[in-house]
C-alpha cells in the first residue's frame, strides 16, 4: 500500500522531467543530405509506410553518418506503425527480437530495419505496461516494447547524434535533442541522466567509446563522468552480446584508438580481465603488443583486406598466457603441457566473459600452438610447417610478438628468409641449425630438460 502511494506521488515528477520538446526543423537548404545519397529500398520503405497513413523517417546512424560525409553501412527506419502493422505492409518482412521487437524488411542482401516509436520505460513493478517492459535490480532494461510518439522516441534514444529523423519526401531533418549542435561540436552526449541511462543498458558505455573512436569525437564530460564507476555493470551483460560488441569495437577500423579509450574509462578490464591484469603488470610490453595488433588490423581494414576475429583475440589474450603457464610450471607441470593447459584455461575463462564461437576459438588456439612449433625446424619439420594452413597466421603472430619486444632469437628473420630462398638454400639453413650450438633441438632433448625453457611459457629456441 505504501509502495503504491509513493509511486503515485513520484510519478508526476518523473513525467515533468521528461517534458516533450518541439523539434528544430531543418529544411533542405540547411543541411547537406540529398535524396540520391540514400538507399532506394530504404526510401521505398519510408514512402510505403507514409502512404499507408503512418509516420516514418530514416533515423539514427545513417542520418548521422550522411551529415558527416560517411557512407552508412545500413539504413534504419522509425515509424508509428507497430511491428505487426509493418509486417502487414511488406511480404518480405519478418518480426525479430523479444527484448526489443523489430521488423527486418529484406531486399536481396540488403535489410532495412524498422523500429516502432518507443516511449520512456515504465519504472514501477505494478505499472500496467509491465508485461511489455521489465528491468532487473540494477536498473538494466530486460524487455522494452512500450510504444509511444515520435517525441517520446527521440527522448529515449541513447545519444543526441542518433536522435535525428530525416524525411526523404520533404528532405527535412527533425532534431529533438540538439544533435546537430553536437555533430558540429564533435561530441558524443547521452540524452537524459547518464547514470540512469547506463544502468538501463550498460552497453551504452561501450557504444559511447565506439562512436567517439569511429567519428573522432569526444565524449561530453557529463556523459563520461560515471563510466569508470559503472564499468562493473558490464559483468551482468550476456557473454554472447559482449562478443558482438567487441567485434564492433575492434573491427571498425579504429581499434587502436578504441583500446586507448577503453583503458581510459576502465572498460577494458570487464571485457578482458586476465589481459587487463597482465597490462597492469607489464604496461609497456602488453600495451605495445595489443596496440600493434590493432594498428595492423586497422590498416588491413583501411586497405580492404580480410581480418579475422581469431587473430584479434589471439593478440588480445596472449599477454595473459605467460604468467598462467609459469604458475603451472612452478607447480611441477612440464613446460609444453603447462603452456597447453594455460591456453585452455585462458580461452575458457574468456569465453565465459565474451562468448567466442568455436569457429574462432579453435583457430585462435592453433595460432598459439604454432608459436611452440615454429622453433622446431629440424629435418623436414620446416617444410611441413610451411604447408600447414595456420602457418601464415602463426608466422604473422610471431612477428607481432617480436615487434612488441619479445626475445625469440631472431626466429622471425629465419622464417622470413626460409620462405624467400631456393630449396637448396633451405637445406643449407637446416644444416646450419644442426651445427649451431643454439640451434633447434630434437624433441627428446626438450622433454629431458623441460625446466630449461623460459618461464614465460613461450618458445625461446
Secondary structure, DSSP 8 states (H G I E B T S, - for coil): -HHHHHHHHHHHHHHHHT-----EEE-GGGS---GGGS-HHHHHHHHHHHHTT--EEEETHHHHHHHTT---S--EEEESS-HHHHHHH-TTEEEE-SSS-EEEEEETTEEEEEEE-B------TT-TTTTTEEE-TT--EEEE--B--HHHHHHHSSBGGG-EEEETTTTEEEESS-HHHHHHTTEE-BSS-HHHHHHH-THHHHHHHHHHHHHT-EE-HHHHHTHHHHGGGGGGS-HHHHHHHHHHHHSSS-HHHHHHHHHHTT-HHHH-HHHHHHHHHSHHHHHHHHHHHHHHHHHHHHTT----HHHHHHHHHHTTHHHHHHHHHHTT--HHHHHHHHHHHHHHHHHHHS---HHHHHHHHHHHHHHHHTT--TTTHHHHHHHSTTHHHHHHHHHHHHHTT---SSHHHHHHHHHHS-HHHHHHHHHHHHHSTTS---HHHHHHTGGGS-TTSS---
